[in-house]
Amino acid sequence: FENFSGFTSKSLDQIHDRLQKLVSQLEIHGVSLSQEDANLKFLHSLPSE
């Protein structure tokens, strides 16, 4: 999760889907993240223009 980043060739939907899958896997393994943490990770992972 800490190393998650978006790729410039990926769409916003693809980046979001990847992050959601990662968050779901973490929850399965007992790691709980706040919605704010997930949102911030998504925003920080977006490629800069």
Secondary structure as GFF3:
##gff-version 3
##sequence-region A 1 49
A	DSSP	alpha_helix	12	28	.	.	.	ID=ss1
A	DSSP	alpha_helix	35	45	.	.	.	ID=ss2
###
